[in-house]
């Protein structure tokens, strides 16, 4: 530390916030000339982006340090959000807006001939996630910081994020996303913070000095986890939190034994294998692949994070019993469930706490969030794989299971069936460890992510656990989205218009949007509102034009479905509906056709690389687009577009441009959905099923402002049963569509056989046939309603004004009060 008498000098040079444009420019030029070693003669957009980022980053780092210092000094309870995915998107715009320095930067770079918007575009997305779950984690760290909670994210620093999607001949082709080509301006390498992580090896038994029998994990491969920190600025606060991501590195430079034996090449290349652990994000959304490399990723990340957390706790010199008073750890899905086992191992094996004492602390520390009921998404690890990779952890899992089953037996004596149903170990060939069960047993609270979903898990997949623990352990925390990125940043036009009426307080407290409702009938305001929407449709049209050459008319109804491609999300229902409309329009006279509401159907989203059916759906959408967009009869009536490589920064352009967006999952399958919230917050209406957060959106905005259709969650099981034993009834309209496809009008119909068969002869698991007519009916109502612009605008304004509940700030406060028991701890400016 710096001696007391010198601290005044230090403070004189310590960086504060930018006070004006000149201060920004000074830093900008310094970074171009020194950090980037360039000059005014070769400063292109990329260099200018990097210099601007580093100027902003520097300020964040100072505030970041102050924040961490303050939390350490005051020894406040911290929250750790463990997530294998953080779908952050770009950082620069967000950092400038949150620190309120965007104006200085804009004017500052303008003097040098740059447009700030062009610089922002230079940044590659940090796409370290698949979809909803990863983006939720990104919204949550934004809200933790903005609400002044001492909250850290812990994750993996993948070198390759979610693949880039190319569409070639209508098919998805995956390309690697190496996002670190120019390094990342936002990353603070922490090479000095590293943890050696063990794999494989064996369990040694021994008797300690007091004669107690103990076990210890020994031997095996060692891989080093090295930390990188990414500052997370809160909005309008000096609080800057931390996102710590781990990379895997070789534990030592060389295997000296081999090196000396002359096998230099092999000793180096074997070490390189360590780096593959954090190399690439698994590209599955809502699907468990069960691969050993994935298990290694999970353990490396969890073990490094817990080592870090425990080390920090030990510095406070508090007794172990205060661990849960100081630390809350949230498990984002079951991916980090090994953390429960690892903490118990640290307590019992390394710190020698008695089992029961340790276990009570563990349970009090953890909370588990469930994000899905889909059986194919629930993680199970083969016991032989665990035994090989993590032998001591498997023993601890067995012990946790044993004590748990004894508890169950005491409560429900002689119920063998129940014991086998709730056992962590599934008696399959091979045996499998059910990670969701372990997560429930090792946590004090379990939450679902929307009301319907939280009710559903209690009635279905976790029913037995409700019987064992009682209902209080299972709670709901409805998801939310950050209004900073998803309104203020993505849609400055709308944000400004709203602020002109009610001030800009809604960016921090979204419930203030309620004051907007009194302007819903104001015709002048309605016109301005629709003008913003029109502008944003133009912006999307420009993107589509530049990427695919297809010209869209911003006066037409924009109907958008962007999300991961998955059978349960039912993009097939949408595209089959589009085909139906096309066939109908073709049968009309030009006069009749002119009376119809002209539409643009826009799709976007990635399929998991190995998901054949999802890839077939992408192909179908693209083939429909090719036929429709080249049919002169359709020029003023219908366009069908697939936007390549949907990601966070494209979402920021697409979402503000919808008139209608589609959230049409089979009832009971979409846990929450979060883009539904983003679309409504941006003034789009939605067509949806009674599923996930659609239910609560409807309750908040009113059922007149949403187009709901389809069977309900509690009917689905019966319908599937009927399909199975009585066959699937494909109605007249859907059959017409099948006939059209099979006629070869879209090209080789063979390509779609499996898709159509999965509906007609394969049991139609996702109820496409059952919901098809109701879906068309709802779309028909939309066509009608869209013609009344004033009424449409009114619905849109009313909806936005009632969206306050869906802020992730509210969600984070729910977690803080209901699960973590932590309080905000603001840092002085
Ligand atoms: C995911 O994105 C979600 C669930 C899951 O088990 C795995 C992944 Cl990668 C999604 C849900 O499908 C979605 O409904 C929800 O809104 C989102 O998680 C955030 O909770």
Boltz pocket constraint, residues with backbone or C-beta under 6 A from the ligand:
constraints:
  - pocket:
      binder: B
      contacts: [[A, 130], [A, 131], [A, 132], [A, 133], [A, 134], [A, 136], [A, 284], [A, 285], [A, 286], [A, 287], [A, 333], [A, 370], [A, 371], [A, 372], [A, 377], [A, 449], [A, 479], [A, 669], [A, 670], [A, 671], [A, 672], [A, 673], [A, 674], [A, 692]]
      max_distance: 6.0
